[in-house]
């Protein structure tokens, strides 16, 4: 508080007693503090607006990254579907040895597509895309590998069954030749052992298969797993 003495006020009363000086009280507002406070308030408001704009921009960028990651992940999964199920070239439609021999290239293609689809994404969008597509890649590879293994087993069984049929037919063609018949039975036993190993049969299942392959008229018609 600033105190200012009035220069025109008398210093003594007519009686000669001293007079108290006039005190004129002036607050800082009278010297521009109000303007300063107003300016300060405006600055705070502008700073708040700037923060809001910054937060809004960050949120919009996050949303844009999410949308970009979603879009690319969808494109990748569409490409995986074509890789596995296209009517003309889908891997899951391959049979026998074709499936088994092609599994390596199919897995490589799935990985390359995943990498290519991430091109041009921001680092944050790439991280989102990577998280979204990791399981799709893993599940697709697992499905293709299972298909290849099953088709390989089918190929091995088909080859063994064809051999059994050939052996049986040769024995029948030489009907009455005990030596040829004994060779055929031994060779079929060998093929049953191979199939038991390839298919994980227990001893009882293997024995049942052998009996089916070597008994009665079945010998003339070959065998099927």
C-alpha positions as a Markdown table, in Angstrom:
| # | Residue | x | y | z |
|---|---|---|---|---|
| 1 | Unk | 0.0 | 0.0 | 0.0 |
| 2 | Unk | 1.5 | 3.4 | -1.0 |
| 3 | Unk | 0.9 | 6.4 | 1.3 |
| 4 | Unk | 1.0 | 9.9 | -0.2 |
| 5 | Unk | 1.0 | 13.1 | 1.9 |
| 6 | Unk | -1.3 | 15.9 | 0.7 |
| 7 | Unk | 1.0 | 18.9 | 0.2 |
| 8 | Unk | -1.8 | 21.4 | 0.5 |
| 9 | Unk | -3.1 | 20.2 | 3.9 |
| 10 | Unk | -2.2 | 22.4 | 6.9 |
| 11 | Unk | 0.2 | 20.8 | 9.2 |
| 12 | Unk | -1.3 | 22.5 | 12.4 |
| 13 | Unk | -4.7 | 23.5 | 13.7 |
| 14 | Unk | -5.5 | 27.1 | 14.5 |
| 15 | Unk | -4.9 | 26.1 | 18.1 |
| 16 | Unk | -1.4 | 25.1 | 17.1 |
| 17 | Unk | -1.9 | 21.3 | 17.6 |
| 18 | Unk | -0.4 | 19.3 | 14.8 |
| 19 | Unk | -2.6 | 17.8 | 12.2 |
| 20 | Unk | -2.3 | 14.2 | 11.1 |
| 21 | Unk | -1.3 | 14.0 | 7.4 |
| 22 | Unk | -3.8 | 12.8 | 4.9 |
| 23 | Unk | -3.2 | 9.3 | 3.8 |
| 24 | Unk | -4.3 | 8.6 | 0.2 |
| 25 | Unk | -4.3 | 4.8 | -0.2 |
| 26 | Unk | -3.6 | 3.5 | -3.7 |
| 27 | Unk | -3.6 | -0.2 | -4.6 |
| 28 | Unk | -1.5 | -1.7 | -7.4 |
| 29 | Unk | -4.6 | -2.0 | -9.5 |
| 30 | Unk | -4.5 | 1.8 | -9.9 |
| 31 | Unk | -1.1 | 1.4 | -11.6 |
| 32 | Unk | -2.0 | -1.1 | -14.3 |
| 33 | Unk | -2.1 | -4.3 | -12.2 |
| 34 | Unk | -5.6 | -5.0 | -13.6 |
| 35 | Unk | -4.3 | -4.9 | -17.1 |
| 36 | Unk | -1.5 | -7.2 | -16.1 |
| 37 | Unk | -3.8 | -9.6 | -14.5 |
| 38 | Unk | -6.0 | -9.6 | -17.6 |
| 39 | Unk | -3.1 | -10.3 | -19.8 |
| 40 | Unk | -2.0 | -13.1 | -17.5 |
| 41 | Unk | -5.4 | -14.6 | -17.7 |
| 42 | Unk | -5.5 | -14.4 | -21.4 |
| 43 | Unk | -2.1 | -16.2 | -21.6 |
| 44 | Unk | -3.4 | -19.0 | -19.4 |
| 45 | Unk | -6.4 | -19.4 | -21.5 |
| 46 | Unk | -4.3 | -19.5 | -24.7 |
| 47 | Unk | -2.0 | -22.0 | -23.0 |
| 48 | Unk | -5.0 | -24.2 | -22.1 |
| 49 | Unk | -6.3 | -24.0 | -25.6 |
| 50 | Unk | -2.9 | -24.9 | -26.9 |
| 51 | Unk | -2.8 | -28.0 | -24.6 |
| 52 | Unk | -6.3 | -29.0 | -25.8 |
| 53 | Unk | -5.2 | -28.7 | -29.4 |
| 54 | Unk | -2.1 | -30.7 | -28.7 |
| 55 | Unk | -4.0 | -33.4 | -26.9 |
| 56 | Unk | -6.6 | -33.5 | -29.7 |
| 57 | Unk | -3.9 | -33.8 | -32.4 |
| 58 | Unk | -2.2 | -36.7 | -30.5 |
| 59 | Unk | -5.5 | -38.5 | -30.1 |
| 60 | Unk | -6.3 | -38.0 | -33.8 |
| 61 | Unk | -2.9 | -39.4 | -34.7 |
| 62 | Unk | -3.4 | -42.4 | -32.5 |
| 63 | Unk | -6.8 | -43.0 | -34.1 |
| 64 | Unk | -5.3 | -42.7 | -37.6 |
| 65 | Unk | -2.6 | -45.2 | -36.7 |
| 66 | Unk | -5.2 | -47.6 | -35.4 |
| 67 | Unk | -7.2 | -47.3 | -38.6 |
| 68 | Unk | -4.2 | -47.8 | -40.8 |
| 69 | Unk | -3.2 | -50.9 | -38.8 |
| 70 | Unk | -6.7 | -52.3 | -39.1 |
| 71 | Unk | -6.9 | -51.7 | -42.8 |
| 72 | Unk | -3.5 | -53.4 | -43.5 |
| 73 | Unk | -4.3 | -56.3 | -41.2 |
| 74 | Unk | -7.5 | -56.9 | -43.1 |
| 75 | Unk | -5.6 | -56.7 | -46.4 |
| 76 | Unk | -3.1 | -59.2 | -45.1 |
| 77 | Unk | -5.8 | -61.7 | -43.9 |
| 78 | Unk | -7.4 | -61.4 | -47.3 |
| 79 | Unk | -4.1 | -62.3 | -48.9 |
| 80 | Unk | -3.7 | -65.3 | -46.5 |
| 81 | Unk | -7.1 | -66.6 | -47.5 |
| 82 | Unk | -6.2 | -66.4 | -51.1 |
| 83 | Unk | -2.9 | -68.2 | -50.4 |
| 84 | Unk | -4.6 | -71.1 | -48.6 |
| 85 | Unk | -8.0 | -71.3 | -50.3 |
| 86 | Unk | -7.9 | -69.9 | -53.8 |
| 87 | Unk | -9.8 | -72.3 | -56.1 |
| 88 | Unk | -7.0 | -72.5 | -58.5 |
| 89 | Unk | -3.8 | -72.3 | -56.4 |
| 90 | Unk | -4.8 | -72.5 | -52.7 |
| 91 | Unk | -2.3 | -74.5 | -50.7 |
| 92 | Unk | -4.9 | -76.3 | -48.7 |
| 93 | Unk | -6.2 | -77.8 | -51.9 |
| 94 | Unk | -2.9 | -79.4 | -52.8 |
| 95 | Unk | -2.8 | -83.2 | -52.4 |
| 96 | Unk | -0.2 | -85.8 | -51.5 |
| 97 | Unk | 3.4 | -85.0 | -52.2 |
| 98 | Unk | 2.6 | -81.7 | -53.8 |
| 99 | Unk | 1.4 | -80.4 | -50.4 |
| 100 | Unk | 4.4 | -81.7 | -48.5 |
| 101 | Unk | 6.9 | -80.5 | -51.1 |
| 102 | Unk | 5.3 | -77.0 | -51.2 |
| 103 | Unk | 5.0 | -76.2 | -47.5 |
| 104 | Unk | 8.3 | -74.4 | -47.4 |
| 105 | Unk | 7.4 | -72.0 | -50.2 |
| 106 | Unk | 3.9 | -71.4 | -48.8 |
| 107 | Unk | 5.3 | -70.4 | -45.3 |
| 108 | Unk | 7.8 | -68.1 | -47.0 |
| 109 | Unk | 5.0 | -66.5 | -49.0 |
| 110 | Unk | 2.9 | -65.9 | -45.9 |
| 111 | Unk | 5.9 | -64.2 | -44.2 |
| 112 | Unk | 6.8 | -62.1 | -47.2 |
| 113 | Unk | 3.2 | -60.9 | -47.5 |
| 114 | Unk | 3.1 | -59.9 | -43.9 |
| 115 | Unk | 6.3 | -57.8 | -44.3 |
| 116 | Unk | 5.1 | -56.2 | -47.6 |
| 117 | Unk | 1.8 | -55.1 | -46.1 |
| 118 | Unk | 3.6 | -53.1 | -43.4 |
| 119 | Unk | 5.4 | -50.9 | -45.9 |
| 120 | Unk | 4.6 | -47.2 | -45.5 |
| 121 | Unk | 3.0 | -47.5 | -42.1 |
| 122 | Unk | 4.2 | -45.2 | -39.3 |
| 123 | Unk | 6.2 | -46.8 | -36.5 |
| 124 | Unk | 3.2 | -46.8 | -34.2 |
| 125 | Unk | 0.9 | -48.2 | -36.9 |
| 126 | Unk | 3.5 | -50.9 | -37.7 |
| 127 | Unk | 3.5 | -52.0 | -34.1 |
| 128 | Unk | -0.3 | -52.3 | -34.1 |
| 129 | Unk | -0.2 | -54.1 | -37.4 |
| 130 | Unk | 2.4 | -56.5 | -36.1 |
| 131 | Unk | 0.3 | -57.4 | -33.0 |
| 132 | Unk | -2.8 | -57.8 | -35.1 |
| 133 | Unk | -1.3 | -60.1 | -37.7 |
| 134 | Unk | 1.0 | -62.3 | -35.6 |
| 135 | Unk | -1.7 | -64.7 | -34.7 |
| 136 | Unk | -3.1 | -64.8 | -38.2 |
| 137 | Unk | 0.3 | -65.7 | -39.5 |
| 138 | Unk | 0.8 | -68.4 | -36.8 |
| 139 | Unk | -2.6 | -69.9 | -37.3 |
| 140 | Unk | -2.2 | -70.0 | -41.0 |
| 141 | Unk | 1.2 | -71.6 | -40.9 |
| 142 | Unk | 0.0 | -74.2 | -38.4 |
| 143 | Unk | -3.0 | -75.0 | -40.6 |
| 144 | Unk | -0.8 | -75.4 | -43.7 |
| 145 | Unk | 1.8 | -77.5 | -41.9 |
| 146 | Unk | -0.9 | -79.8 | -40.5 |
| 147 | Unk | -2.4 | -80.2 | -44.0 |
| 148 | Unk | 1.1 | -80.9 | -45.5 |
| 149 | Unk | 1.7 | -83.6 | -42.8 |
| 150 | Unk | -1.7 | -85.2 | -43.4 |
| 151 | Unk | -1.2 | -85.2 | -47.1 |
| 152 | Unk | 2.3 | -86.7 | -46.7 |
| 153 | Unk | 0.8 | -89.4 | -44.6 |
| 154 | Unk | -1.8 | -90.0 | -47.3 |
| 155 | Unk | 0.9 | -90.1 | -49.9 |
| 156 | Unk | 2.8 | -92.7 | -48.0 |
| 157 | Unk | -0.3 | -94.8 | -47.3 |
| 158 | Unk | -1.3 | -94.6 | -51.0 |
| 159 | Unk | 2.2 | -95.7 | -52.1 |
| 160 | Unk | 2.2 | -98.6 | -49.6 |
| 161 | Unk | -1.3 | -99.7 | -50.5 |
| 162 | Unk | -0.4 | -99.6 | -54.2 |
| 163 | Unk | 2.6 | -101.8 | -53.4 |
| 164 | Unk | 0.4 | -104.3 | -51.4 |
| 165 | Unk | -2.1 | -104.4 | -54.3 |
| 166 | Unk | 0.7 | -105.1 | -56.7 |
| 167 | Unk | 2.2 | -107.9 | -54.5 |
| 168 | Unk | -1.2 | -109.5 | -54.0 |
| 169 | Unk | -2.1 | -109.4 | -57.7 |
| 170 | Unk | 1.3 | -111.0 | -58.6 |
| 171 | Unk | 0.7 | -113.8 | -56.1 |
| 172 | Unk | -2.8 | -114.4 | -57.5 |
| 173 | Unk | -1.4 | -114.5 | -61.0 |
| 174 | Unk | 0.9 | -117.2 | -59.9 |
| 175 | Unk | -1.8 | -119.1 | -58.1 |
| 176 | Unk | -0.7 | -122.4 | -56.7 |
| 177 | Unk | 2.9 | -121.4 | -56.3 |
| 178 | Unk | 3.5 | -121.7 | -52.6 |
| 179 | Unk | 6.8 | -119.9 | -52.8 |
| 180 | Unk | 5.3 | -116.9 | -54.5 |
| 181 | Unk | 2.4 | -116.8 | -52.1 |
| 182 | Unk | 4.8 | -117.0 | -49.1 |
| 183 | Unk | 6.8 | -114.1 | -50.6 |
| 184 | Unk | 3.7 | -112.1 | -51.0 |
| 185 | Unk | 2.6 | -112.6 | -47.4 |
| 186 | Unk | 6.1 | -111.6 | -46.2 |
| 187 | Unk | 6.1 | -108.5 | -48.3 |
| 188 | Unk | 2.7 | -107.5 | -47.2 |
| 189 | Unk | 3.8 | -107.9 | -43.6 |
| 190 | Unk | 6.6 | -105.5 | -44.3 |
| 191 | Unk | 4.2 | -102.9 | -45.8 |
| 192 | Unk | 1.9 | -103.2 | -42.8 |
| 193 | Unk | 4.9 | -102.5 | -40.5 |
| 194 | Unk | 5.6 | -99.4 | -42.6 |
| 195 | Unk | 2.1 | -98.2 | -42.3 |
| 196 | Unk | 2.0 | -98.9 | -38.6 |
| 197 | Unk | 5.0 | -96.7 | -38.1 |
| 198 | Unk | 3.7 | -93.9 | -40.4 |
| 199 | Unk | 0.3 | -93.9 | -38.8 |
| 200 | Unk | 1.1 | -94.6 | -35.2 |
| 201 | Unk | -0.9 | -97.8 | -35.0 |
| 202 | Unk | -0.7 | -100.0 | -31.9 |
| 203 | Unk | 0.2 | -103.7 | -32.3 |
| 204 | Unk | -3.5 | -104.8 | -32.3 |
| 205 | Unk | -4.4 | -102.4 | -35.1 |
| 206 | Unk | -1.4 | -103.5 | -37.1 |
| 207 | Unk | -2.3 | -107.2 | -36.7 |
| 208 | Unk | -5.9 | -106.5 | -37.7 |
| 209 | Unk | -4.7 | -104.7 | -40.9 |
| 210 | Unk | -2.4 | -107.6 | -41.7 |
| 211 | Unk | -5.2 | -110.1 | -41.3 |
| 212 | Unk | -7.5 | -108.0 | -43.6 |
| 213 | Unk | -4.7 | -107.8 | -46.2 |
| 214 | Unk | -3.7 | -111.5 | -46.3 |
| 215 | Unk | -6.9 | -113.5 | -45.6 |
| 216 | Unk | -9.4 | -114.9 | -48.1 |
| 217 | Unk | -10.5 | -113.0 | -51.1 |
| 218 | Unk | -9.0 | -109.7 | -49.8 |
| 219 | Unk | -5.7 | -110.7 | -51.2 |
| 220 | Unk | -6.9 | -110.5 | -54.7 |
| 221 | Unk | -8.3 | -107.0 | -54.4 |
| 222 | Unk | -5.3 | -105.3 | -52.7 |
| 223 | Unk | -5.9 | -103.2 | -49.6 |
| 224 | Unk | -6.8 | -99.7 | -48.4 |
| 225 | Unk | -6.2 | -98.0 | -45.1 |
